[in-house]
Amino acid sequence: MQDILQFILKNITTVPADIKIDVQNEEGLPAQAGTTNYIVTVNPADVGRIIGKEGKVIKAIRTIMRVIAIQRGVHIRISVVSENDVPNEEIVVGADSRVRPQEDPRVDPQAQEDGSITVEV
């Protein structure tokens, strides 16, 4: 599986020598047990080429790899990072990532008690 992923990525990137694929096997929660994680590290200039517009290229790569994994009866996960990324740093996106009123210095803390928010502009 790693060889197939390496072949696909080598033909997409402009700096194929910088491709590194780390393989980690998950052994923990029952839902993740037996899952193989492929962590792809590439040159920062190639991250956009691998992800593609609206993520279409990485979705296609994941689809190809998923078909092969199903044929072999295994579970896989593919992650893409650039050489400049810090592995322990996570970017959380969702409802909890918005600026909370108490963290915004322009918000009047007295107004929060009754549910209204006052923002100074």
C-alpha positions, 0 to 999 in steps of 0.5 A: 500500500505504501508503494502505491501511495509513493508512486501516486505522490511521486508523479504529482509533486515537483520535488519527489525526493522530499516525499516521506511516508510514515506508517503508524498502526493504531491499536487502541479504541475498537473503532480504530483498532487495525487502522493504518495511518499513512502520514505524508510529509512533502515539500511545502511547495507541493502541499497545494498540489497534493490537496488540490482545489477544494481538496479534490486531489487528496480526495481522489488519492484517498478514494484510490487507496480506499478501494485497494484497502477494501480489496485487501480487507484493511482500514487506512487513513491518510494525512498530509503535512508539510515539512514546516508543520509542527506535528504536535500542534493541532488546528481545531475548527468548529464551534469551539474555535470561535472567539468567545465574548469573554476573550474579546477585549472589546466586549463589555463583561457586564452585558454578558450576564443578561445574555446581550453582547455589546461590542465597541468598534 
